[in-house]
Amino acid sequence: MHSNSDKGDGSVKYILTGEGAGTIFIIDDTTGDIHSTKSLDREKKTHYVLHAQAIDRRTNKPLEPESEFIIKVQDINDNAPKFTDGPYIVTVPEMSDMVRYSLQVSLLLVREKTRVRSCQVKFVFLAITGTSVLQVTATDADDPTYGNSARVVYSILQGQPYFSVDPKTGKSAFFF
């Protein structure tokens, strides 16, 4: 913040009030520069509302009306995807053509301009050839409206070509 009344002679004092003022955010009372004192986490708080004002250092009277600042915390990809249910159990009809197979599902979290993060879960089950056997669901706590931070992509690490998985829905099928 900077006041037009500030001539640089130290006669103007800047004050800061609001959410986190004096703890998370501080203001240099001579220059009006506002800084954060710690890292911010969007999953804990999405935004902060602060008020700053320039006052006369001698009289403590406002030199200008108070200014409101809304600090929006931009999300980063700091949460790994998680399966919402589990363990996953698949059943098939009695006396059917079944094959015992192991499936390892990998959740790939696609990050914008950074490396990929993944989680893995292993399933062992019996399956009827050519049928859909399982649909897994995962979520990510990152902000889905910003970049690809919360986008979950499903893939199979082991078991191909016998298994397929829809990368968007997590629906898995067995082919023999």
C-alpha positions in Angstrom: 0.0 0.0 0.0 1.2 3.5 -0.7 -0.5 6.8 0.1 -0.3 9.8 -2.3 0.2 11.9 0.9 3.4 10.0 1.7 6.4 12.3 0.9 8.9 9.8 2.2 9.7 11.9 5.3 8.3 9.3 7.8 5.2 11.4 8.7 2.9 8.7 7.3 2.2 5.5 9.3 0.6 2.5 7.7 -1.7 0.2 9.7 -3.2 -3.2 8.9 -6.3 -4.9 10.3 -8.4 -7.9 9.4 -7.9 -11.7 9.2 -4.4 -12.6 10.1 -3.1 -9.0 10.5 -0.1 -8.9 12.7 0.3 -12.7 12.7 0.1 -14.1 9.2 0.4 -10.7 7.5 2.5 -7.7 8.6 2.8 -4.2 7.2 5.9 -2.1 7.3 4.5 1.0 9.0 6.9 3.3 7.2 6.7 2.0 3.6 3.3 0.3 3.5 4.8 -2.9 2.2 2.6 -5.9 3.2 4.3 -9.4 3.7 3.2 -12.8 4.8 5.0 -14.3 7.7 4.2 -18.0 6.9 3.2 -20.2 4.1 -0.5 -20.2 3.2 -2.6 -23.4 2.5 -5.7 -23.1 0.3 -7.1 -26.3 1.8 -7.1 -24.5 5.2 -8.3 -21.1 4.1 -9.1 -19.9 0.6 -8.8 -16.2 1.1 -8.1 -13.4 3.7 -9.7 -10.0 4.0 -7.4 -7.2 5.2 -7.8 -3.5 5.6 -5.0 -1.0 5.4 -4.9 2.7 6.1 -2.4 5.6 6.0 -2.6 7.9 9.0 -0.7 10.9 10.1 2.1 9.7 12.5 1.8 12.9 14.7 -2.0 13.2 14.9 -3.2 9.6 14.3 -5.8 11.0 11.9 -6.5 9.1 8.6 -5.0 10.6 5.5 -7.1 8.6 3.2 -10.1 6.2 3.5 -9.3 2.7 4.5 -8.5 0.3 1.7 -9.7 -3.3 1.6 -7.5 -6.1 0.2 -8.8 -9.6 -0.5 -5.9 -12.1 -0.7 -6.9 -15.2 -2.6 -4.7 -18.2 -1.9 -3.7 -19.9 -5.2 -3.7 -23.7 -5.0 -0.7 -25.9 -5.7 -0.7 -29.6 -6.2 0.0 -30.6 -2.7 -2.5 -33.4 -2.1 -2.2 -36.9 -3.4 -5.3 -38.6 -4.8 -7.1 -41.0 -2.5 -9.5 -43.9 -3.1 -12.9 -43.1 -1.6 -13.9 -46.7 -0.8 -12.1 -49.8 -0.1 -11.1 -52.5 0.1 -12.7 -53.2 -3.3 -14.2 -56.7 -3.5 -15.5 -58.2 -6.8 -17.9 -61.2 -6.9 -18.9 -63.3 -9.9 -21.7 -65.9 -10.4 -21.2 -69.5 -9.3 -19.9 -72.0 -11.9 -19.0 -69.3 -14.4 -15.9 -69.2 -16.6 -13.7 -67.4 -14.1 -10.0 -66.6 -14.1 -8.0 -65.6 -11.0 -6.0 -62.5 -11.7 -4.2 -59.7 -10.0 -4.9 -56.0 -10.8 -2.8 -53.1 -9.7 -4.5 -49.8 -10.2 -2.4 -46.6 -10.4 -3.9 -43.2 -9.8 -2.0 -40.7 -11.8 -2.4 -37.1 -10.8 -1.6 -34.9 -13.8 0.2 -31.8 -12.7 0.5 -28.7 -14.8 4.2 -28.1 -15.7 5.4 -30.5 -13.0 6.0 -34.2 -12.5 3.2 -36.7 -12.0 2.2 -38.1 -8.6 0.7 -41.5 -8.1 -1.0 -43.8 -5.7 -1.3 -47.6 -6.1 -3.7 -50.1 -4.9 -3.5 -53.9 -5.7 -6.6 -56.1 -6.2 -6.8 -59.9 -6.4 -10.1 -61.3 -7.7 -11.9 -63.7 -9.9 -13.4 -62.4 -13.2 -15.6 -63.5 -16.0 -13.9 -62.9 -19.3 -15.2 -59.8 -21.2 -17.1 -58.3 -18.3 -16.8 -55.1 -16.3 -15.4 -56.2 -13.0 -14.8 -53.1 -10.9 -15.1 -49.3 -10.8 -12.8 -47.4 -8.5 -13.2 -43.9 -7.4 -10.6 -41.5 -6.2 -10.7 -37.8 -5.1 -8.2 -35.1 -4.7 -8.4 -32.2 -2.2 -6.7 -29.7 -4.6 -8.7 -27.0 -6.3 -10.5 -28.4 -9.4 -11.0 -24.9 -10.8 -7.3 -24.1 -11.0 -5.2 -25.9 -13.6 -5.0 -29.7 -13.5 -4.2 -30.0 -9.8 -7.2 -32.1 -8.9 -7.5 -34.1 -12.1 -7.3 -37.8 -11.5 -6.3 -40.2 -14.3 -6.7 -43.9 -13.8 -4.3 -46.4 -15.4 -3.2 -50.1 -14.9 0.4 -50.8 -14.0 0.2 -54.6 -14.2 -2.3 -56.9 -15.9 -2.4 -55.6 -19.4 -3.6 -56.8 -21.9 -6.1 -58.7 -19.7 -7.5 -55.6 -18.0 -8.5 -52.2 -19.2 -9.5 -49.2 -17.3 -11.2 -46.0 -18.4 -8.8 -43.2 -17.6 -11.6 -40.8 -16.7 -14.1 -43.0 -14.8 -12.0 -45.7 -13.2 -14.2 -48.5 -14.7 -12.2 -51.7 -15.1 -12.9 -54.6 -17.4 -11.4 -58.1 -17.8 -10.6 -59.6 -21.2 -9.2 -63.1 -21.8 
